[in-house]
């Protein structure tokens, strides 16, 4: 059993609706679901750099993009020297994949509409219950985490063989039952791989819509076995936060430290990054 501790790690001005986070040495990378930028924050100098990843000329503004137009970037996935930024797929215009090379700084934009369509067909999920909020790339396969905050509550993990998300032939869907707060089942909001385990965060939000927000009842952190995709444990995180991004910060023999980012569903460009420690 783990003991759990939550504390404020950084407060950063200039970032809103934080939905994904990656930690690399002294650098934090944070993406927002309604922003045209990838944010790079230097922990030693507290300097924030904005990297433009959307170049759509129809967007009137690049921060706080209106809900009907926003890319809904809910995934920030790291593999080797690459960041993958992925739209949720909860509407037909939220199907972008942005690939950012950390070494060359090159940006490639792709569309995963056909892949998302195949995923919905395999799982028997309609558009109103489809909401991708986390991703893990092992080098051989992708794991995409569907947030079951639609009416059907379809929490689950898609396994996609291959390394190219735009061209996928083999897809499997594994339903996952997550813990409740009162009458509300929590739903996936992000996940990362640590060794042979998946560590995920999930939020209980009192809504039956992948589009409209609801009352936040709280969040969980938990672990799933990477091989059989079975739930190992889950813990309620103190407070009533809507955590949407998780990154591994430090790993020791008896202790894991994660960084969490929170989407407060406001237009304020101010975000708080938390540190969550799990100690054996």
N, C-alpha and C positions, 0 to 999 in steps of 0.2 A: 504494500500500500504506500502511496505517496502522500506527503503533506504538500499543500499548495499555498503559494504566497503571490499576491498581486501588488505591484507598486508602479507609480508613474516613472517612466524612463526619460522621456523628452516631450516637450511641448513645442510644436513647430508652427510658425505662422506662414501662411501662403499655400497651405494644402487643405482642401476640403473633401468631404465624402470619401475618406480613405477606405479602399476596399481590398488592397493587396500590398504585401510588404516582403522585401528580401534584404537580408543582412549579409554584407561582404566586407570583412575587416572593419575599417573605419567608415564605410559607406552604407547608407540606407537607401534603398530604392522603394518608392511608394507610388502606387497608382490610385487614381480616383475614378469612380464609375461615371462621372459626368465631366471629365476633363480631357483636353486634347494633349495633355502633357504626361510624361513620366518624370517623377520628381527624384532627384538625386541629392541626398542630404549628407554632408560631411560631419561626422560626430566630433572631430577634433576642433574644427573651426566654426561649427554651427552655420555653415554656409549652405544655402539652398540653391540648386541649379535646376532649371526646368528644361526638359528635353522634349521638343515637339514631336509627337508621334502620329498626329492626325493632321492632314492637310486638305481637308474637305472645304472647298471655297464657299459652300452654302452655309457653313456655320457662322453665325453673326458674332459669336464670342467663343472663346476657347476654354473658359472656366465657367462652371455652373451652366453647362449646356442644358437647355430645356428638356424635361423628361421625355417628351415624345421624340426628341432628336438625339438624345445622348447615346453614346456607344455602349454604355453599361459594362465597362471593363471591370469584371469581378474576379479575374484570375491574373495573378502574377506568378508565373512558374519559372523556376531556374533549373537549367541543366548545363553542366560544363561552363562554357563561356557565353551562354545565351539566355536571354530573358524572353519568355513567351507571355504576351498580354492578350487575353481572350475575352470577348464579349459573352454575355450570359446566354444568348439565344432565346431570351424570354419574349422577344418580339422579332419580327422578320428583319429588322434593321439593326439587330444587335449580334451580328454574326462575324465581326471582324477578328482577325488574328494579326497581331503585330509582333514581329520577330526583331529583337534588338540585340546586336552583337556587342558585348561588353568591351571587347578589344578594339574592334575597328570603328565602333559607334555607328555602324550602318543599320538602317531601318528598312525592313521589308514588310509590306502590307499584303495580307491575303484574306480570302473569304472562305469560311467553313460552313456555308449554308447547306451544301449537299451532305456533308458529314453529319450535321445536326439533324437533317431530315431523316437520314438512315438511322440515327440513334433513336429518334422518337418512334420510328416504325418498329425497331427491334424491341423496345421496352413497352410498346403500347401506350405511349405518353403523348397527349396532345400538347399544343403550343401553350395552353394555359397552365400546364403542370410541368413545363420544361424550364429549368433555370440552373445553368452551370455556374458554380461558385468556387470550385477548386480544381486543381489539376496537378498531377505528378507525371513526369516523364522519366522512365527508367533507362532510356536508351534503346529499348526494344519494343516497349509498349507504353501507351498512355492510359492513365486512370483519370477519368473526369467525374466530378462529384455533383450529382443533381440535388439541388435544395428542394426538399419536399414541402414548400410553403404554399402550394396550390391546393385546390379543393380535395384532390385525391391523396395528398400527403406522400408523394412518391420520392422519399429519400432513397438514394441508391448510388452505386458506383458503376460507371461504364468502363469496360476494358476494351481498348482499341489496339489491335496489333499493328506494328509498323512504326515508323518514325515521322511520317508525313500526315498531319491532321487533315490535309485537304484531299487525300486519296486513301480511303480506308475500306478494306473489304470485310474484315472479321471484327464483329462487335458483339459484346456480351454485356448484359445488365444484371447486376446483383443488388436486390433490395436490401436495405439496412434499416433496422428499427432503432431509433435513437431515444434518449430519455426525455421525460415530460417535465414540465413545470405546470402544476395545476392540471388543466384540461388540455394544454397545448403541447404537442410533441415538438421537440427542437428539430432544427433542420440544418444541414451542412452549410457552412459559410466559407470554409477553406480547409486545406489539408497539405501536409508535407510528409516526405519520407525521412525517417531517421533509422538507419540500419535496416532491419527486417520488419520494421513497424511503420504504420501510418499514424501520425498524430493529427487530429482534426479539431476544429472548433465548430460549434453548432449553437444557433440562437433560437430561443423560443419567442416567436413573434405572433401576437394574436391577430392573424389575418389568414384568409384563404385565397390570397392572390399573389402571383409572382410579380405583379406590377404595382399594386398599392401597398403602402406601408401600414403597419399596425402597432399596437402597444407592445413595447419590449419588456419581456418578463425576466430575461437573463440569458446567460450563455454557459456552455459547457466546454471543457477540453477532454479529449478522450483518445483512445488508441485502438487501432484495428490491425489485426495480423495481415501482413502484406501478401501472404501466400493464400490463405483461405478466405480473406475479407470478412472475418468474424470479429465482432466487437470484443475487445479485451477488458476495457474499463472506461469509465467516464466520471468526471468530477464537476460539480457546479462551481463556476468561477464566482468569487465574491462580487456583489453589486448587481446592477441591472444594466449591463452593457450590451451593445450590439457589435460584438467583435466580428470583423469580416476578413482579417488578414492575419496569418501566422508565419513566423520565420524562426528558424533555429538560431540562437545567439551564442550559447555556450553549451558544451557537452562535457561532463565529468563522469566519473565512475558511478556516483550515487546521486547525481544532480543534473537536471536539464533546465536550461533557461531559454525561454521563448520571448520574442517580441510580438506584440499584438497591436493591430491598428483598429480603430473604431469608426464606423459610419454613423454619424449622429443625424443624418437626413436633414441637414440644414444647409443654407447657402453660405455660411460662415467659412472663410478660408483660414481655418485654425484647427489643427489636429493634435491629439494626444497619443503618444506611443507608450504602451505599457510593457512592463517586464513581468512575465509570469514564470515562477520557479516551481519545479516539481522535484522534491527531495525524498529519497527512500528512507 
